[in-house]
């Protein structure tokens, strides 16, 4: 999420320490800030400082750029009222920082009271209030249907034991695991992360013995904490992430990938084992079958034939022989069989005949050539090279992608998944908070585009033809599904998105391309990944003339990018 003037943040525990530093940092970016704290004097002072800093960005505001709300965060009604005040004042919520926290004295095993003012109160402030604040903030963010980020302030004491305050350590450990369990909220555009610093020179941090602090490298600089929080806010890939900050190691995500592998299990419902990725040796036949393009034609059936060929061994150096288990069928197969993916004139393209068909596949390495050491016989792999419409294919070993199992789901991640990912993230420069339109969204690559755009925190509009497709698209995250059999795509876009669409992922072509270009917003990106409507004629893909295209996109500083 890019921090921009006019966005808003709510910070609990904002009157001192880390909370105060974050309020100040937000003010320097021009954000409106609600300071939530039990200390009225300190809280109002911080709000005044934010207003002063914000005056550089905002003039003649109808509301103050920062407000203070006195609140006992352990009181559910009081906390809910603080969020309500923020939304009433600023109209929404972009960032929530749950920072309020207290230490516990005396040690819990020496405490003879009922804990109402000691350890129970610490649990309520440090853990229960964080859960409640996250719950309220996420509901607000989801209801406003735009991206939001929640940062829960944990502690290194939530990652490893703190023997001089077991209750504090327990509550911060709870904050860490609670936050890491909220990854699914990213599907709704809400990212929740946790920050776990070691000792910081705050009122609470100064209660620690100097000997203990010095043994860890001394107090952390407050700017390190702010930088860590900003990284978690701005990095769109971080959801359910735990950022550990120490003077000894700097900033590091916890747990490491190595630690994750110790406990992670595959979510597949399949009962197939994950403990052995090497499959038994494959019996080599004398011959095998493959589909070969023998004449250039848009009619794939007429252009190809099934041939049986001799299996040639040994495998060439630096190459591997793959037993194909699953191959992907693509709309672009017809462009390939007609020779459109080769450079040169028709005569030069025809000279390539015959050539093997198929773009992608998943299989098992059956044999390897000399100098191939990084991959073993029996390894499941994916490949994106010509020749996958075959029982066996020989490819350069460097082009193979090892996978956990040779499952059919892997095929979908290749051409379809990568086209959507590269198209949106690279060509479309997709961030968050945008309106993204996906045409033919129920298709293979369209499904990925819808989900990737939603996971990035955007409002996703999807087009399709049919009720079952519409229901499916809604189930995978589309905010608005336009079934063109029931309503006009043009009318819906004009009425519901009068300012235009920021990013369009277009694969239909023809009249749909014209419609999308007209619906594109100023500075918008139109990503063309195909023109399926133009593949259907007997002669195949017929180019169209788009008179005035350059002038149209120049007038609105738009971008049209083709991804193949």
C-alpha positions as CSV (number, residue, x, y, z in Angstrom):
1,X,0.0,0.0,0.0
2,X,1.4,3.4,-1.0
3,X,1.0,6.0,1.7
4,X,-0.6,9.1,0.4
5,X,-1.9,12.3,1.9
6,X,-5.6,12.1,2.8
7,X,-5.4,8.4,3.9
8,X,-6.3,7.7,7.5
9,X,-4.8,5.7,10.4
10,X,-6.0,4.8,13.9
11,X,-3.3,4.0,16.5
12,X,-4.0,2.5,19.9
13,X,-1.4,3.3,22.5
14,X,-0.6,6.4,20.3
15,X,0.3,8.8,23.2
16,X,3.7,7.4,23.9
17,X,6.5,5.1,22.7
18,X,6.1,3.2,19.4
19,X,2.6,4.4,19.0
20,X,3.6,8.0,19.2
21,X,6.5,7.5,16.8
22,X,4.1,5.9,14.2
23,X,1.6,8.8,14.6
24,X,4.4,11.2,13.9
25,X,5.6,9.2,10.9
26,X,2.1,9.0,9.4
27,X,1.8,12.8,9.9
28,X,4.9,13.3,7.8
29,X,3.2,11.4,5.0
30,X,0.1,13.6,5.2
31,X,-2.2,11.0,6.8
32,X,-5.1,11.8,9.1
33,X,-4.5,10.1,12.5
34,X,-6.8,9.1,15.4
35,X,-4.7,8.9,18.5
36,X,-6.3,6.3,20.9
37,X,-4.9,6.2,24.5
38,X,-5.9,6.3,28.2
39,X,-3.5,9.2,28.9
40,X,-5.5,12.3,27.9
41,X,-2.7,14.8,28.4
42,X,-0.1,12.9,26.3
43,X,-2.7,11.9,23.7
44,X,-3.9,15.5,23.0
45,X,-0.2,16.5,22.8
46,X,0.5,13.9,20.1
47,X,-2.7,14.9,18.2
48,X,-1.6,18.5,18.2
49,X,1.8,17.5,16.9
50,X,0.2,15.5,14.1
51,X,-2.0,18.5,13.2
52,X,1.0,20.8,13.0
53,X,2.9,18.4,10.7
54,X,-0.2,17.8,8.6
55,X,-0.7,21.5,7.9
56,X,2.0,21.1,5.3
57,X,-0.3,18.9,3.3
58,X,-3.8,20.1,4.0
59,X,-5.5,23.5,4.0
60,X,-9.0,24.6,4.9
61,X,-10.1,21.2,6.3
62,X,-13.6,20.8,7.6
63,X,-12.3,18.4,10.2
64,X,-9.1,18.3,12.3
65,X,-6.4,16.2,10.7
66,X,-5.9,14.4,14.0
67,X,-8.2,13.7,16.8
68,X,-7.6,12.2,20.3
69,X,-9.9,9.6,21.8
70,X,-9.5,8.6,25.4
71,X,-10.0,4.9,25.6
72,X,-9.4,1.9,27.9
73,X,-8.8,-0.6,25.1
74,X,-9.7,-3.5,27.5
75,X,-13.2,-2.1,27.5
76,X,-14.9,-3.4,24.3
77,X,-17.5,-0.7,24.1
78,X,-14.9,2.0,24.6
79,X,-12.7,0.5,21.9
80,X,-15.6,0.2,19.4
81,X,-16.6,3.8,20.1
82,X,-13.0,4.9,19.2
83,X,-13.2,3.2,15.8
84,X,-16.7,4.7,15.2
85,X,-15.4,8.2,16.0
86,X,-12.6,7.7,13.5
87,X,-14.9,6.5,10.7
88,X,-17.4,9.3,11.4
89,X,-14.5,11.9,11.2
90,X,-12.6,10.6,8.2
91,X,-15.1,8.5,6.3
92,X,-13.1,5.2,6.3
93,X,-10.0,3.5,7.7
94,X,-6.9,2.6,5.7
95,X,-4.4,1.6,8.5
96,X,-4.9,0.3,12.0
97,X,-2.0,0.0,14.5
98,X,-2.8,-2.0,17.6
99,X,0.0,-0.8,19.8
100,X,-1.4,-0.4,23.3
101,X,0.4,-2.7,25.8
102,X,1.5,-3.0,29.4
103,X,3.9,-5.1,31.5
104,X,2.8,-7.3,34.3
105,X,4.0,-7.0,37.9
106,X,4.4,-9.0,40.1
107,X,5.4,-12.4,38.6
108,X,2.3,-14.3,38.1
109,X,3.4,-17.2,40.3
110,X,3.9,-14.8,43.2
111,X,0.6,-13.0,42.7
112,X,-1.9,-13.7,45.4
113,X,-4.6,-11.4,44.0
114,X,-7.4,-12.4,41.6
115,X,-5.4,-10.8,38.9
116,X,-8.0,-8.2,38.0
117,X,-5.5,-5.4,38.2
118,X,-2.4,-7.4,37.3
119,X,-2.0,-10.4,35.0
120,X,-5.7,-10.6,33.9
121,X,-5.6,-6.9,33.0
122,X,-2.3,-7.5,31.1
123,X,-4.0,-10.3,29.1
124,X,-7.0,-8.0,28.3
125,X,-4.8,-5.1,27.2
126,X,-2.1,-7.0,25.4
127,X,-4.1,-9.8,23.7
128,X,-7.8,-9.5,23.9
129,X,-7.8,-5.8,22.9
130,X,-5.6,-6.6,19.9
131,X,-7.9,-9.3,18.8
132,X,-10.9,-7.0,19.2
133,X,-9.2,-4.1,17.5
134,X,-8.2,-6.4,14.6
135,X,-11.8,-7.7,14.4
136,X,-13.3,-4.2,14.3
137,X,-10.8,-2.8,11.9
138,X,-11.0,-5.7,9.4
139,X,-14.8,-5.4,9.4
140,X,-14.6,-1.7,8.6
141,X,-12.1,-2.3,5.8
142,X,-14.1,-5.1,4.3
143,X,-17.3,-3.1,4.3
144,X,-15.7,-0.2,2.5
145,X,-14.4,-2.5,-0.2
146,X,-11.0,-1.1,-0.5
147,X,-7.6,-2.2,0.7
148,X,-6.6,-1.9,4.4
149,X,-3.6,-2.8,6.5
150,X,-3.5,-3.8,10.2
151,X,-0.2,-3.9,12.1
152,X,-0.3,-5.5,15.5
153,X,2.7,-4.6,17.7
154,X,4.1,-7.8,19.2
155,X,7.5,-8.3,20.7
156,X,10.5,-10.5,20.6
157,X,9.1,-11.8,23.9
158,X,6.4,-13.4,21.8
159,X,9.0,-15.4,19.8
160,X,11.1,-16.7,22.7
161,X,10.5,-16.8,26.5
162,X,10.8,-13.8,28.8
163,X,11.3,-15.4,32.3
164,X,11.0,-12.0,34.1
165,X,7.4,-11.5,32.7
166,X,5.8,-14.8,31.6
167,X,2.4,-13.2,31.2
168,X,3.7,-10.5,28.9
169,X,5.5,-13.2,26.9
170,X,2.4,-15.3,26.7
171,X,0.2,-12.4,25.4
172,X,2.7,-11.3,22.8
173,X,3.1,-14.9,21.7
174,X,-0.7,-15.0,21.3
175,X,-0.6,-11.8,19.2
176,X,2.0,-13.4,16.9
177,X,0.1,-16.6,16.3
178,X,-3.2,-14.8,16.0
179,X,-1.8,-12.5,13.4
180,X,-0.1,-15.2,11.4
181,X,-3.4,-17.1,11.3
182,X,-5.1,-14.2,9.4
183,X,-3.6,-14.7,6.0
184,X,-7.1,-15.5,4.5
185,X,-8.1,-11.9,5.0
186,X,-5.8,-10.9,2.2
187,X,-8.5,-12.3,-0.2
188,X,-10.7,-9.5,1.0
189,X,-8.0,-6.8,0.5
190,X,-7.0,-6.7,4.2
191,X,-3.5,-7.5,5.2
192,X,-2.7,-8.2,8.9
193,X,1.0,-8.3,10.0
194,X,2.9,-8.3,13.3
195,X,6.0,-6.4,14.3
196,X,8.2,-8.0,16.9
197,X,11.1,-5.8,18.1
198,X,13.5,-6.5,20.9
199,X,14.1,-3.7,23.5
200,X,13.1,-0.2,22.5
201,X,13.8,2.8,24.7
202,X,10.2,3.6,25.8
203,X,8.7,3.9,29.3
204,X,8.1,0.1,29.3
205,X,11.5,-0.7,27.8
206,X,13.4,1.3,30.4
207,X,11.9,-0.9,33.1
208,X,14.2,-3.7,31.8
209,X,17.6,-4.1,33.5
210,X,20.4,-2.4,31.6
211,X,22.5,-5.6,31.7
212,X,19.8,-7.5,29.9
213,X,19.3,-4.8,27.3
214,X,23.1,-4.5,26.7
215,X,23.4,-8.2,26.2
216,X,21.1,-8.0,23.2
217,X,23.0,-5.1,21.6
218,X,21.3,-2.2,23.3
219,X,18.1,-0.4,22.6
220,X,16.8,-0.4,19.1
221,X,16.4,3.0,17.3
222,X,12.9,4.1,17.0
223,X,13.5,4.7,13.3
224,X,14.1,1.0,12.9
225,X,10.7,0.3,14.3
226,X,9.0,2.8,12.0
227,X,10.9,1.4,9.0
228,X,9.8,-2.1,9.9
229,X,6.1,-1.0,10.2
230,X,6.3,0.9,6.9
231,X,7.8,-2.2,5.2
232,X,4.8,-4.3,6.4
233,X,2.4,-1.6,5.2
234,X,3.9,-1.0,1.8
235,X,4.9,-4.5,0.7
236,X,1.8,-5.9,-0.9
237,X,3.1,-9.5,-0.6
238,X,3.2,-9.4,3.3
239,X,0.1,-10.9,4.9
240,X,0.2,-12.9,8.2
241,X,3.9,-11.9,8.3
242,X,6.0,-11.6,11.4
243,X,8.9,-9.1,11.2
244,X,11.5,-9.6,14.0
245,X,13.8,-6.7,14.6
246,X,17.0,-6.9,16.7
247,X,20.3,-5.0,16.8
248,X,22.1,-8.4,16.4
249,X,20.4,-9.5,13.2
250,X,18.6,-6.5,11.8
251,X,15.2,-7.1,10.3
252,X,14.3,-10.7,9.7
253,X,11.0,-12.5,9.0
254,X,10.0,-15.2,11.5
255,X,9.9,-18.1,11.0
256,X,12.5,-18.7,8.3
257,X,11.6,-20.8,5.3
258,X,13.7,-23.6,6.7
259,X,11.7,-23.6,10.0
260,X,8.4,-23.4,8.0
261,X,9.3,-26.6,6.1
262,X,9.4,-28.5,9.5
263,X,5.7,-28.0,10.2
264,X,4.1,-27.1,6.9
265,X,1.8,-29.8,5.3
266,X,0.3,-29.9,1.8
267,X,-3.3,-28.7,1.9
268,X,-4.3,-31.2,-0.8
269,X,-7.0,-33.6,0.1
270,X,-5.1,-36.3,-1.8
271,X,-3.7,-39.1,0.3
272,X,-0.6,-39.4,-1.8
273,X,2.6,-39.1,0.2
274,X,4.8,-36.0,0.3
275,X,7.8,-37.7,1.8
276,X,9.3,-39.1,-1.4
277,X,9.3,-36.9,-4.6
278,X,11.5,-39.3,-6.6
279,X,9.4,-41.8,-8.6
280,X,10.5,-45.3,-9.6
281,X,12.4,-45.8,-12.8
282,X,10.3,-45.5,-15.9
283,X,10.4,-48.4,-18.4
284,X,11.7,-47.1,-21.7
285,X,9.7,-48.1,-24.8
286,X,11.3,-48.5,-28.2
287,X,8.8,-46.0,-29.6
288,X,6.2,-43.4,-28.5
289,X,3.4,-41.3,-29.9
290,X,3.4,-37.5,-30.4
291,X,1.3,-34.9,-32.2
292,X,3.1,-33.2,-35.1
293,X,2.1,-30.1,-37.1
294,X,2.6,-31.2,-40.7
295,X,0.9,-28.3,-42.6
296,X,0.3,-24.7,-41.6
297,X,-3.4,-24.2,-40.9
298,X,-5.7,-22.5,-38.4
299,X,-7.7,-25.7,-38.3
300,X,-5.7,-27.7,-35.7
301,X,-7.2,-31.0,-36.5
302,X,-6.3,-30.6,-40.2
303,X,-2.8,-29.2,-39.4
304,X,-1.7,-32.1,-37.2
305,X,-1.4,-35.9,-37.1
306,X,-0.5,-38.5,-34.5
307,X,2.8,-40.1,-35.3
308,X,4.8,-43.0,-33.7
309,X,8.5,-42.3,-33.5
310,X,11.5,-44.1,-32.2
311,X,12.8,-43.2,-28.8
312,X,16.3,-42.1,-29.3
313,X,18.8,-42.8,-26.5
314,X,21.1,-41.8,-24.9
315,X,19.8,-38.3,-24.1
316,X,21.8,-35.4,-25.4
317,X,24.2,-33.6,-23.0
318,X,22.7,-30.9,-20.8
319,X,19.2,-32.3,-21.7
320,X,16.6,-34.5,-20.0
321,X,13.9,-36.9,-21.3
322,X,10.6,-36.3,-19.7
323,X,7.6,-38.7,-19.5
324,X,4.6,-36.4,-20.0
325,X,1.7,-37.1,-17.6
326,X,-0.5,-34.1,-18.3
327,X,-0.3,-31.5,-21.1
328,X,-2.1,-28.2,-21.3
329,X,-4.6,-27.4,-24.1
330,X,-4.5,-23.7,-25.0
331,X,-6.5,-21.4,-27.4
332,X,-3.2,-20.3,-28.8
333,X,-2.6,-23.9,-30.2
334,X,-4.4,-22.7,-33.4
335,X,-2.0,-19.8,-33.7
336,X,0.9,-22.1,-33.3
337,X,-0.4,-24.6,-35.9
338,X,-0.9,-21.7,-38.4
339,X,2.7,-20.6,-37.8
340,X,2.0,-17.2,-36.2
341,X,4.5,-17.7,-33.4
342,X,7.5,-17.9,-35.8
343,X,9.4,-15.0,-37.2
344,X,9.9,-14.7,-40.9
345,X,7.8,-14.8,-44.0
346,X,5.3,-17.7,-44.8
347,X,7.9,-19.5,-46.9
348,X,10.5,-19.4,-44.1
349,X,7.8,-20.6,-41.6
350,X,6.8,-23.5,-43.8
351,X,10.4,-24.6,-44.0
352,X,10.2,-25.5,-40.3
353,X,7.6,-28.2,-41.0
354,X,7.1,-30.7,-39.5
355,X,7.3,-29.4,-35.8
356,X,6.0,-30.8,-32.5
357,X,2.8,-29.4,-31.0
358,X,2.0,-28.5,-27.4
359,X,3.2,-25.6,-25.1
360,X,3.3,-26.9,-21.6
361,X,3.2,-30.1,-19.6
362,X,3.9,-31.9,-16.3
363,X,5.7,-35.2,-16.1
364,X,8.6,-37.2,-14.6
365,X,12.2,-37.2,-15.6
366,X,12.9,-40.5,-17.3
367,X,16.6,-40.0,-18.2
368,X,19.2,-37.3,-18.2
369,X,22.2,-36.5,-20.4
370,X,25.8,-35.8,-19.5
371,X,26.5,-32.8,-17.3
372,X,23.0,-32.8,-15.8
373,X,23.6,-32.8,-12.0
374,X,20.9,-30.6,-10.6
375,X,18.0,-32.9,-11.4
376,X,17.6,-36.7,-10.9
377,X,15.7,-39.4,-12.7
378,X,12.3,-39.8,-11.2
379,X,11.9,-36.1,-10.3
380,X,8.4,-34.6,-11.1
381,X,8.8,-31.5,-13.3
382,X,6.9,-28.9,-15.2
383,X,7.9,-27.6,-18.6
384,X,7.0,-24.8,-20.9
385,X,8.6,-25.8,-24.2
386,X,7.2,-26.9,-27.5
387,X,6.5,-30.6,-27.8
388,X,4.4,-31.4,-24.8
389,X,1.7,-33.2,-26.9
390,X,3.7,-36.4,-26.7
391,X,4.3,-39.4,-24.4
392,X,8.0,-38.4,-24.1
393,X,9.9,-35.2,-24.9
394,X,13.5,-34.2,-24.7
395,X,14.2,-30.6,-23.4
396,X,17.2,-28.6,-22.1
397,X,17.5,-29.5,-18.4
398,X,17.8,-25.8,-17.5
399,X,14.2,-25.3,-18.6
400,X,12.7,-27.8,-16.2
401,X,10.9,-26.7,-13.1
402,X,10.8,-29.3,-10.2
403,X,7.4,-29.6,-8.6
404,X,6.2,-31.6,-5.6
405,X,4.0,-34.0,-7.7
406,X,3.1,-34.3,-11.3
407,X,-0.5,-33.2,-10.7
408,X,-2.9,-31.7,-13.3
409,X,-3.3,-28.6,-11.2
410,X,0.3,-27.7,-11.9
411,X,-0.5,-27.3,-15.6
412,X,-2.9,-24.5,-14.9
413,X,-0.2,-22.5,-13.1
414,X,2.0,-22.4,-16.2
415,X,0.7,-20.6,-19.3
416,X,-2.6,-19.5,-17.7
417,X,-1.2,-18.5,-14.3
418,X,2.0,-16.9,-15.5
419,X,0.2,-14.9,-18.2
420,X,-2.1,-13.4,-15.5
421,X,0.7,-12.8,-13.1
422,X,3.1,-11.2,-15.6
423,X,0.4,-9.3,-17.4
424,X,-1.1,-7.7,-14.3
425,X,2.0,-7.2,-12.1
426,X,4.6,-6.3,-14.8
427,X,2.8,-5.0,-17.8
428,X,-0.1,-3.5,-15.9
429,X,2.0,-2.3,-13.0
430,X,-0.8,-3.4,-10.6
431,X,-0.8,-2.1,-7.1
432,X,-3.7,-1.9,-4.7
433,X,-6.8,0.3,-4.5
434,X,-7.6,0.2,-8.2
435,X,-10.5,-0.9,-10.3
436,X,-9.5,-4.0,-12.4
437,X,-11.7,-5.4,-15.2
438,X,-11.1,-8.9,-16.4
439,X,-12.9,-10.0,-19.6
440,X,-13.7,-13.7,-20.3
441,X,-13.0,-14.0,-16.6
442,X,-14.2,-17.6,-16.3
443,X,-11.6,-18.9,-18.7
444,X,-8.3,-20.4,-17.6
445,X,-6.2,-17.2,-17.4
446,X,-9.1,-15.0,-16.4
447,X,-9.7,-17.0,-13.2
448,X,-6.1,-16.3,-12.2
449,X,-6.4,-12.6,-13.1
450,X,-9.5,-12.2,-10.9
451,X,-7.9,-13.8,-7.9
452,X,-4.5,-12.1,-8.3
453,X,-6.2,-8.7,-8.6
454,X,-8.3,-9.3,-5.6
455,X,-5.4,-10.6,-3.5
456,X,-3.5,-7.4,-4.3
457,X,-6.4,-5.4,-2.7
458,X,-8.3,-4.2,-5.8
459,X,-12.0,-3.9,-6.7
460,X,-12.4,-6.6,-9.4
461,X,-15.0,-6.5,-12.2
462,X,-15.4,-9.7,-14.2
463,X,-17.3,-10.4,-17.4
464,X,-18.7,-13.8,-18.4
465,X,-21.7,-15.4,-20.1
466,X,-23.8,-17.7,-18.0
467,X,-25.2,-17.9,-14.4
468,X,-22.9,-20.8,-13.3
469,X,-19.9,-18.8,-14.4
470,X,-21.1,-15.7,-12.7
471,X,-21.6,-17.7,-9.4
472,X,-18.1,-19.2,-9.7
473,X,-16.4,-15.8,-10.3
474,X,-18.2,-14.3,-7.3
475,X,-16.9,-17.2,-5.2
476,X,-13.3,-16.6,-6.1
477,X,-13.4,-12.9,-5.2
478,X,-15.0,-10.8,-8.0
479,X,-16.7,-7.8,-6.5
480,X,-18.9,-7.2,-9.6
481,X,-19.8,-9.9,-12.1
482,X,-21.3,-8.7,-15.4
483,X,-23.1,-11.6,-17.2
484,X,-23.4,-10.2,-20.7
485,X,-26.3,-12.5,-21.4
486,X,-28.4,-10.5,-18.9
487,X,-26.9,-7.0,-18.9
488,X,-24.9,-4.7,-21.1
489,X,-21.2,-4.5,-20.2
490,X,-21.0,-1.0,-21.7
491,X,-23.9,0.3,-19.8
492,X,-22.7,-1.2,-16.5
493,X,-19.3,0.3,-16.8
494,X,-20.6,3.7,-17.8
495,X,-23.1,3.8,-14.9
496,X,-21.1,2.2,-12.1
497,X,-17.6,3.3,-13.0
498,X,-18.0,6.8,-14.6
499,X,-14.3,7.7,-14.0
500,X,-13.2,4.6,-15.9
501,X,-11.4,1.4,-15.1
502,X,-7.7,1.6,-14.0
503,X,-6.5,-1.8,-15.3
504,X,-8.2,-4.0,-17.9
505,X,-7.1,-7.6,-18.6
506,X,-8.5,-8.2,-22.0
507,X,-8.6,-11.5,-24.0
508,X,-11.7,-11.3,-26.2
509,X,-10.7,-8.8,-28.9
510,X,-12.9,-7.3,-31.6
511,X,-15.8,-5.2,-30.3
512,X,-14.8,-6.0,-26.7
513,X,-11.4,-4.3,-27.3
514,X,-13.2,-1.2,-28.5
515,X,-15.5,-1.2,-25.5
516,X,-12.6,-1.7,-23.1
517,X,-10.5,1.1,-24.6
518,X,-13.5,3.5,-24.2
519,X,-13.9,2.4,-20.6
520,X,-10.2,2.9,-19.7
521,X,-9.5,5.6,-17.1
522,X,-7.0,8.4,-17.4
523,X,-3.5,6.9,-16.9
524,X,-5.1,3.5,-17.2
525,X,-3.4,0.3,-18.5
526,X,-5.1,-2.0,-21.1
527,X,-3.4,-5.4,-21.1
528,X,-4.1,-7.5,-24.2
529,X,-3.3,-11.2,-23.7
530,X,-5.3,-12.6,-26.6
531,X,-8.2,-12.0,-29.1
532,X,-10.2,-15.2,-28.8
533,X,-13.2,-13.8,-30.8
534,X,-10.9,-13.3,-33.8
535,X,-9.5,-16.8,-33.8
536,X,-12.8,-18.4,-34.8
537,X,-13.0,-17.8,-38.6
538,X,-11.9,-20.3,-41.2
539,X,-8.9,-18.2,-42.0
540,X,-8.0,-17.8,-38.4
541,X,-6.8,-14.6,-36.8
542,X,-7.7,-11.6,-38.9
543,X,-6.0,-8.4,-37.9
544,X,-8.3,-5.3,-37.4
545,X,-7.6,-1.7,-38.0
546,X,-8.1,0.6,-35.0
547,X,-8.2,4.1,-36.6
548,X,-7.2,6.8,-34.1
549,X,-5.9,4.4,-31.5
550,X,-2.7,6.3,-30.8
551,X,-4.5,9.6,-30.6
552,X,-7.0,8.2,-28.2
553,X,-4.5,6.7,-25.7
554,X,-2.3,9.8,-26.0
555,X,-5.1,12.1,-25.0
556,X,-5.6,10.3,-21.7
557,X,-2.0,9.2,-21.1
558,X,-3.1,5.6,-21.3
559,X,-1.0,2.5,-22.0
560,X,-1.9,-0.5,-24.2
561,X,0.4,-3.5,-23.6
562,X,0.4,-6.9,-25.3
563,X,1.5,-10.0,-23.4
564,X,2.2,-13.2,-25.2
